[in-house]
């Protein structure tokens, strides 16, 4: 029996828990009043976004490193990753004094690339998605004799990731549901197998982006399938093909898969920042977005926040889009006669509606007859949909004909 076949046992999960403790921070469960009120259940967050490397991936990478021979470590390590596994491998290699090479998709956020380099790894940017980067990493491994560490399709790595479930049970032994993000399936495999070993009655639900639901499609087909393309803002879970080695474990231990739209991730980011003061990357928000899809009440639910590595440019874009989706920011176009006092008048109407003007654009060339009309585009801040509708009604009653236009802050 080879080493891989000995993984995913209770003994190995216990061993891995002891090993990863050397390189992980204690990410205690955070009870969410906000999400609990929203769902009617007791919702807890497992904040792996607060890990030293910003994600859970260091668990599997470091445990895998601990099982390698000195000879394999000396060859140098190579992996492919959209970011978080890259940092995990780079950090683990640094701990063991080994060389690390990481192949990342060209679209990987700059912050993840720089953080990986900061841990001492050599970064190669290749391909549009993870799968293409992985194929290149395997070529380089063969060419240079590096030891390849797969980011998910590896039972040893999955055992390391499963240590999250051990920590959840220690804090919340009576947990009813665990929500876990799925990219290739390593985290979901480790968590679901250990959770079922500890309590066969527990429900483990996987969550995928709607535009990268490779595991859901594979389960439907009864075998691993490759999606023709993936399209999602959740770059950490943008995977075309789930793990072959992992698939039988997912099939036996995962109770269901929920898919969520990108727009749901955007508003979930806003929820985390405003209600928990936490930055969670889009893949880590999958489980938060999935909560509203669950038709259960009065249950103890743990949502795993898998990572928090988001670059500032992406963050600002997500915040802006979140405010727009929640009707906290919107833009209206109104036509005014081009004469003194009209701008003052409409400003008074807006103030009366308790709206806050963020930006104002004045277009005198909307009509050839400027006395008839000039266009004013007003971007405003509101408290939400109800307040936005009140503002629109107030403008209508005052004789304006406001038209909603696409907001571009």
C-alpha positions, 0 to 999 in steps of 0.5 A: 500500500503506497502512502497516498492510500493510507491518507484520509484516516482519523489517525492521519488527520490527527497527525496532520493537525499536530504538524500544521499547528506549527505554521498556522494561526488559531482561527477561532469560530466567529459567531455572526449575529447578522447572518444568523438573523438573516437565515434563522440559524446559528451561523459561525464563520471559520476565518481562514482569511486570517491565516498567516499566509492569508488562506487555509492552503498552508495546511495542506502544503506544509503537511505534504512537505512534512511527508516528503523525503529529504531527497525529494525536498532537495530536488526543489518543489514546483506547483501550479496555483491561482495564488493561495496554494502558491503562498502555502507551498512557498512558505512551507518550502522556506520553512524546510529550506527548499527551492520553490517554483510556482506557475501561476495564471497570467490573470493572477492578482498582483498581490498574490504574485508578490506575496508568493515571491516574498516567501522566496519562490520563483514565479512563472506566469503562464496560461489564462486559467489554473489548468493551463498553468498546471500543465506547464508546471508538470512540464517544468517538473519533468524538465528540471526534476522538481518534486510536484505538489498538486494544489488539490488532487493529492490525498496527503494535501487533502488530509492537511486541509481537513484539519480545519474540520478537526478545529471546527468540531473541537469548538462546536461539537454539535455542528449541523452543517459545514459549508465549504468552497470548492475549486478542485476539491481538496478542501472539500475532500478533507473536510467532508471525510473527517466530518463524516468520520467524526459525525456521520449525521453531519451535512457537508455542503460544497459551494462553487461559482456558477461559472466554474461548477466543475464538481457539480457537473462531474457529480451529475455525470458520475465521473470527472468532467472538464468544463469547456471554459470557466468565467468567475470573479472567484479566481481561487476556484476558477478550475475546469477539471476537479481532482480525479483522486478526490472525486470518489471521496467527494461523491461519498461524503458531500451531501450537496453542492450549491452554486452562486452567481458573481453578483452574490459574491460582490454583495457578500464582500460588502456584508463581511466588511461592514458587519465583521470588519473582515476582508475575504476574497471572492472564493472565500465568500462562496459559503457566505453567499450560499447561506441564503440558498439553504432552506433550513432553520434553527441549525448550527452552520459553519461557513468556511472563509477560505482566504482573504488575499484580494488586491486593492484594485479588485477590492475597490471594484467589488465595493463599488459594484456591491454598493450599486447592487444594493442600491446604495449608489445610483445615477439618474439623468434629468432634463432641465431648462438652461436657465439660472436657478434650476440646479439650485431647485433640484438640489433642494429637492434632493436634499429634501429626500435626504439623499447625498450627492456624490457626483454631478455631470452637466451636459449642455449639448444633449439638445440643439435647443439649450433653452428647451433642455440640458442634461444633468446626471446626478450620482447619489448615495442612498440607504438602500432600495426603499430609500432610492425609490423614495428619492425617485418618487420625490423627483417625479412629484416635483415634475422631473422625469428621472431616468436611471442610468448605469452608474460609473463612479 
